[in-house]
Amino acid sequence: ARAGTVVICLEDPEFLLQVADQYAKTDKKILYVSGEESSTQIALRSSRLGISSESLLVVSDTSLESILKNVERFSPDLLIIDSIQTPLSVGPSSRLSCWTG
């Protein structure tokens, strides 16, 4: 985590999307990662909620390494990971293990 980091743990994807939308309205880049829903499902929910922003990038991924590459690539001002228990990391033993923090 870097200075100014805020961590919010919730189990409400709609609320998380609404937070992302409000933050995107301040011209900040948001990376929203979902480990359980496809990008299409999130797009449908966003549309239903009236959320539409070019500053909001949605990714469906469970690979911790891939998520971190997207963070490096897009340098978001806000990173939201929906379903934090879902991301997996390939450890040195090449076995999948649950990422806990």
Number of C-alpha atoms within 10 A of each C-alpha: 6 5 5 6 10 10 9 9 12 11 11 10 16 13 11 18 21 15 12 24 21 14 17 21 14 9 13 16 21 24 22 22 25 23 18 16 15 15 17 12 12 20 14 13 15 17 11 9 13 11 17 13 16 11 19 22 17 18 19 19 20 22 17 16 14 14 22 10 12 15 16 10 9 12 13 18 15 18 19 20 23 22 18 20 14 18 25 21 18 14 11 7 7 8 10 13 12 16 16 10 6
